Amino acid sequence: MKNNRICELFGIQLPIVQAGMIWCSGWELASAVSNAGGLGIIGAGSMYPDTLRIHIQKCKKATIKPFAVNVPLLYPDIDKLMAIIVEEGVKIVFTSAGNPKTWTAHLQKNGIKVVHVVSTVKFALKCQEAGVDAVVAEGFEAGGHNGREETTTMVLIPQVRKSIEVPLIAAGGIANGMQMAAAFALGAEAVQVGSRFVASAESSAHINFKNAIISTPEGGTQLTLKQLTPVRLIRNKFFKEVDEAEKRGASVEEIKTLLGRARAKKGMFEGDLEEGELEIGQVSNDLKEIKPASRIVDEMMSEFIATLNKLKNIR
């Protein structure tokens, strides 16, 4: 795409970025999105260091096009992850859930472009001060971990755009070309897409989870675990247990005990639809089919262009 700062920054053809979702974003999905012209991302948040190395190496064999790695900055062995990223020659890193100053300069010294994910104008400004190459502004419609302010994408994107000069990627509630066009109208230069790619053929999510996504009714997701870190989940048995505990005033320790360990893996990767944590966005209600990643990219771009052309004819 001509005259697009995100495409120029990453060396990609299309301004579509696949989110680096835990348990769903392995090398197969990342390489498929990159091969389709977008930017695929390996989600390192659910990987041991040696596992990440394997995914990077397989991705390099599956595509000659740019791809990225997403690293939550709260990851316990982050030093090991960053070392592997540098050793394997990854050129783009998306960071989240932490202070962008911690790793940005180090990564950039090693020739790596750095993008940080935020949910507020305040943190977008901190990213710019830290010297990141681009910012992802994510509205509360998004799946997974979310901002406490619950600011919607429609409100967040223009506020961030007015506040920073670096390239801006919009995220949260974006799964088709019309939503992509809306994000561009608000000031974004690319979109980051999560839920739509979770329900793709190449996603490493369990087929039970994929089928649950394309069956999600309107209002079927909700933010919960607000005493810990807000997260948007499908309303299943686990969600209802957490919701009931929060409504009766359960302590943080009780909520942590209820959450336990590996809930997200149990739900999204192992397919336990009752006891698992099923992280997905509000837009899941609009997803009715599991599709190949290349088809998702092609359909988004076609609808995006058609929408822009339609708007040109409005007087």
C-alpha positions as CSV (number, residue, x, y, z in Angstrom):
1,M,0.0,0.0,0.0
2,K,1.6,3.3,-1.1
3,N,2.3,6.2,1.2
4,N,1.5,4.2,4.3
5,R,4.0,4.6,7.2
6,I,3.2,1.2,8.7
7,C,3.8,-0.7,5.4
8,E,7.0,1.2,4.9
9,L,8.2,0.7,8.5
10,F,7.7,-3.1,8.4
11,G,8.3,-3.7,4.7
12,I,4.9,-5.2,4.2
13,Q,2.3,-4.9,1.4
14,L,-0.9,-4.4,3.3
15,P,-1.7,-2.5,6.6
16,I,-3.1,-5.5,8.4
17,V,-1.4,-6.8,11.5
18,Q,-2.3,-10.1,13.1
19,A,-2.3,-9.8,16.9
20,G,0.1,-12.0,18.9
21,M,-2.5,-13.8,21.0
22,I,-1.4,-16.4,23.6
23,W,-2.1,-20.0,22.7
24,C,-3.4,-19.0,19.2
25,S,-0.5,-17.3,17.4
26,G,2.1,-19.9,16.4
27,W,4.4,-20.0,13.4
28,E,1.7,-21.4,11.1
29,L,-0.7,-18.4,11.6
30,A,2.1,-15.9,11.6
31,S,3.7,-17.2,8.3
32,A,0.2,-17.4,6.6
33,V,-0.6,-13.8,7.4
34,S,2.8,-12.6,6.3
35,N,2.6,-14.6,3.1
36,A,-0.8,-13.0,2.4
37,G,0.8,-9.5,2.6
38,G,0.1,-8.5,6.1
39,L,2.3,-8.8,9.2
40,G,2.1,-12.1,11.1
41,I,3.0,-12.2,14.8
42,I,4.2,-15.1,16.9
43,G,2.7,-14.8,20.4
44,A,5.5,-15.5,22.8
45,G,3.4,-15.0,26.0
46,S,2.4,-18.7,26.1
47,M,5.8,-20.1,25.1
48,Y,8.8,-21.4,26.9
49,P,12.0,-19.8,25.5
50,D,13.0,-23.0,23.6
51,T,9.5,-23.2,22.2
52,L,9.7,-19.7,20.9
53,R,13.0,-20.4,19.2
54,I,11.4,-23.4,17.4
55,H,8.5,-21.2,16.2
56,I,10.8,-18.5,15.0
57,Q,12.9,-21.0,13.0
58,K,9.8,-22.7,11.5
59,C,8.3,-19.3,10.6
60,K,11.6,-18.3,8.8
61,K,11.3,-21.5,6.7
62,A,7.6,-20.9,5.9
63,T,7.9,-17.3,4.8
64,I,10.6,-14.9,3.3
65,K,8.4,-12.0,4.3
66,P,8.6,-9.9,7.5
67,F,7.0,-11.3,10.7
68,A,7.1,-10.2,14.3
69,V,7.1,-11.6,17.8
70,N,4.8,-10.3,20.6
71,V,6.3,-10.2,24.1
72,P,4.3,-9.3,27.2
73,L,6.8,-7.4,29.4
74,L,5.6,-9.2,32.5
75,Y,6.9,-12.5,31.2
76,P,9.1,-14.1,34.0
77,D,11.9,-15.2,31.7
78,I,11.9,-12.2,29.4
79,D,15.7,-11.9,29.3
80,K,15.8,-15.4,27.7
81,L,13.0,-14.5,25.2
82,M,14.7,-11.3,24.1
83,A,18.1,-13.0,23.7
84,I,16.5,-15.6,21.4
85,I,14.7,-12.9,19.4
86,V,18.1,-11.1,18.8
87,E,20.0,-14.4,18.1
88,E,17.4,-15.5,15.6
89,G,17.4,-12.2,13.7
90,V,13.8,-11.2,14.3
91,K,13.3,-7.7,12.9
92,I,10.1,-6.6,14.6
93,V,8.9,-6.9,18.2
94,F,5.5,-5.9,19.7
95,T,5.7,-5.4,23.4
96,S,2.8,-5.1,25.9
97,A,1.8,-5.1,29.5
98,G,4.7,-3.2,30.9
99,N,7.0,-0.2,30.6
100,P,8.2,0.3,27.0
101,K,11.4,2.0,28.2
102,T,12.7,-1.3,29.6
103,W,13.5,-3.0,26.3
104,T,13.0,-0.5,23.4
105,A,16.5,0.9,23.3
106,H,18.1,-2.6,23.6
107,L,16.0,-4.0,20.8
108,Q,16.6,-1.0,18.5
109,K,20.4,-1.3,19.0
110,N,20.1,-4.7,17.6
111,G,18.3,-3.5,14.5
112,I,14.8,-4.4,15.7
113,K,11.7,-2.2,15.2
114,V,9.6,-1.9,18.4
115,V,5.9,-1.4,18.7
116,H,4.1,-1.1,22.1
117,V,0.4,-1.8,22.8
118,V,-1.6,0.7,24.9
119,S,-5.1,1.4,26.0
120,T,-4.8,5.1,27.0
121,V,-3.4,8.4,25.6
122,K,-1.2,8.6,28.7
123,F,0.6,5.5,27.9
124,A,0.8,6.3,24.2
125,L,2.7,9.4,25.1
126,K,5.0,7.4,27.3
127,C,5.7,5.1,24.4
128,Q,6.6,8.0,22.2
129,E,8.9,9.3,24.9
130,A,10.5,5.8,25.1
131,G,11.3,6.1,21.4
132,V,9.1,3.3,20.0
133,D,8.7,3.0,16.2
134,A,4.9,2.7,16.4
135,V,2.0,2.4,18.8
136,V,-1.0,0.0,18.9
137,A,-4.0,1.7,20.6
138,E,-6.4,-1.0,21.6
139,G,-10.0,-0.3,22.6
140,F,-11.9,-2.2,25.2
141,E,-13.9,-4.2,22.6
142,A,-10.8,-6.3,22.3
143,G,-10.4,-9.9,23.6
144,G,-8.0,-10.9,26.2
145,H,-6.4,-8.5,28.7
146,N,-7.8,-5.0,28.5
147,G,-7.5,-1.5,29.8
148,R,-9.0,-0.6,33.1
149,E,-10.5,2.6,31.6
150,E,-12.7,0.7,29.3
151,T,-12.3,3.2,26.5
152,T,-13.8,2.1,23.2
153,T,-11.8,2.1,20.0
154,M,-14.0,4.8,18.5
155,V,-13.0,7.1,21.3
156,L,-9.4,6.0,21.8
157,I,-8.0,6.1,18.3
158,P,-8.7,9.8,17.5
159,Q,-7.5,10.9,21.0
160,V,-4.2,9.0,20.6
161,R,-3.8,10.3,17.0
162,K,-4.0,13.9,18.2
163,S,-1.5,13.2,20.9
164,I,1.4,11.4,19.2
165,E,3.4,11.7,16.0
166,V,4.6,8.1,15.5
167,P,2.7,5.7,13.3
168,L,-0.5,4.4,14.9
169,I,-2.2,1.0,14.6
170,A,-5.8,0.6,15.7
171,A,-7.0,-2.5,17.6
172,G,-10.2,-3.7,19.3
173,G,-13.3,-4.7,17.5
174,I,-11.8,-4.9,14.0
175,A,-12.5,-8.0,11.9
176,N,-13.7,-6.7,8.5
177,G,-12.9,-4.1,5.9
178,M,-15.7,-1.7,7.0
179,Q,-14.3,-1.6,10.5
180,M,-10.8,-1.2,9.0
181,A,-12.0,1.8,7.0
182,A,-13.6,3.3,10.1
183,A,-10.2,2.9,12.0
184,F,-8.4,4.8,9.2
185,A,-11.0,7.5,9.2
186,L,-10.3,8.0,13.0
187,G,-6.5,8.4,12.3
188,A,-5.1,4.9,12.2
189,E,-2.5,3.9,9.6
190,A,-3.1,0.1,10.0
191,V,-5.2,-2.3,12.0
192,Q,-4.3,-5.1,14.4
193,V,-6.7,-8.0,14.1
194,G,-7.1,-10.6,16.8
195,S,-10.4,-12.5,17.1
196,R,-10.9,-12.9,13.4
197,F,-7.5,-14.7,13.1
198,V,-8.1,-16.8,16.2
199,A,-11.0,-18.4,14.2
200,S,-8.7,-19.1,11.2
201,A,-7.6,-22.5,9.9
202,E,-3.9,-21.8,10.8
203,S,-4.6,-20.6,14.4
204,S,-3.2,-22.9,17.0
205,A,-6.4,-22.5,19.1
206,H,-8.3,-25.7,19.8
207,I,-11.1,-26.5,17.3
208,N,-13.6,-26.5,20.3
209,F,-12.6,-22.9,21.0
210,K,-12.8,-21.9,17.3
211,N,-16.3,-23.4,17.1
212,A,-17.3,-21.6,20.3
213,I,-16.1,-18.3,18.8
214,I,-18.2,-18.6,15.6
215,S,-21.2,-19.5,17.8
216,T,-20.9,-16.6,20.2
217,P,-24.2,-14.7,20.5
218,E,-24.6,-11.0,20.8
219,G,-23.4,-10.0,24.3
220,G,-21.7,-13.4,24.7
221,T,-18.4,-11.8,25.9
222,Q,-17.8,-9.6,28.9
223,L,-14.9,-8.0,30.9
224,T,-14.2,-9.8,34.1
225,L,-11.4,-10.3,36.7
226,K,-11.2,-6.6,37.2
227,Q,-9.6,-6.9,40.6
228,L,-6.6,-8.6,38.9
229,T,-6.2,-7.6,35.3
230,P,-9.4,-7.0,33.3
231,V,-9.9,-9.6,30.6
232,R,-12.7,-10.2,28.1
233,L,-14.0,-13.7,28.1
234,I,-16.8,-15.8,26.6
235,R,-19.5,-16.2,29.2
236,N,-19.0,-19.9,30.2
237,K,-19.1,-21.8,33.5
238,F,-15.7,-20.4,34.6
239,F,-16.8,-16.9,33.7
240,K,-20.0,-17.3,35.8
241,E,-18.1,-18.5,38.8
242,V,-15.8,-15.5,38.6
243,D,-18.7,-13.1,38.1
244,E,-20.6,-14.5,41.1
245,A,-17.5,-14.3,43.3
246,E,-16.9,-10.6,42.3
247,K,-20.5,-9.7,42.9
248,R,-20.4,-11.0,46.4
249,G,-17.2,-9.1,47.2
250,A,-14.6,-11.9,47.0
251,S,-11.1,-10.9,48.0
252,V,-8.3,-10.7,45.5
253,E,-6.7,-13.8,47.0
254,E,-10.0,-15.7,46.6
255,I,-10.2,-14.6,42.9
256,K,-6.6,-15.7,42.3
257,T,-7.4,-19.1,43.9
258,L,-10.4,-19.4,41.6
259,L,-8.4,-18.5,38.6
260,G,-5.6,-21.0,39.5
261,R,-3.0,-21.9,36.9
262,A,-3.2,-22.5,33.2
263,R,-6.9,-21.5,32.8
264,A,-6.2,-19.9,29.4
265,K,-4.3,-22.9,28.1
266,K,-7.1,-25.2,29.3
267,G,-9.7,-23.3,27.4
268,M,-8.1,-21.9,24.3
269,F,-5.4,-24.6,23.6
270,E,-6.9,-27.7,25.1
271,G,-10.5,-26.9,24.3
272,D,-12.2,-27.2,27.7
273,L,-15.2,-24.9,27.1
274,E,-16.6,-25.1,30.6
275,E,-13.6,-24.8,33.0
276,G,-11.2,-22.9,30.6
277,E,-10.6,-19.2,30.2
278,L,-11.9,-18.3,26.7
279,E,-10.4,-14.9,25.7
280,I,-12.0,-13.3,22.7
281,G,-13.3,-9.9,21.5
282,Q,-16.8,-8.5,21.2
283,V,-16.6,-8.8,17.4
284,S,-16.8,-12.6,17.8
285,N,-20.6,-12.3,17.4
286,D,-20.0,-11.3,13.8
287,L,-17.7,-14.3,13.0
288,K,-19.6,-17.2,11.4
289,E,-17.0,-19.3,9.7
290,I,-13.5,-20.6,10.2
291,K,-11.4,-19.3,7.3
292,P,-7.9,-19.6,6.0
293,A,-5.8,-16.6,7.0
294,S,-5.1,-15.6,3.4
295,R,-8.8,-15.4,2.7
296,I,-9.3,-13.3,5.8
297,V,-6.7,-10.8,4.6
298,D,-8.0,-10.7,1.0
299,E,-11.6,-10.2,2.1
300,M,-10.7,-7.4,4.6
301,M,-8.7,-5.6,1.9
302,S,-11.4,-5.9,-0.7
303,E,-14.1,-4.7,1.6
304,F,-11.8,-1.9,2.9
305,I,-11.2,-0.6,-0.7
306,A,-14.8,-1.0,-1.6
307,T,-15.9,1.0,1.5
308,L,-13.4,3.8,0.7
309,N,-14.7,4.0,-2.8
310,K,-18.3,4.1,-1.6
311,L,-17.5,6.9,0.8
312,K,-15.9,8.9,-2.1
313,N,-19.2,9.0,-3.8
314,I,-21.1,10.5,-0.9
315,R,-21.8,14.2,-1.4
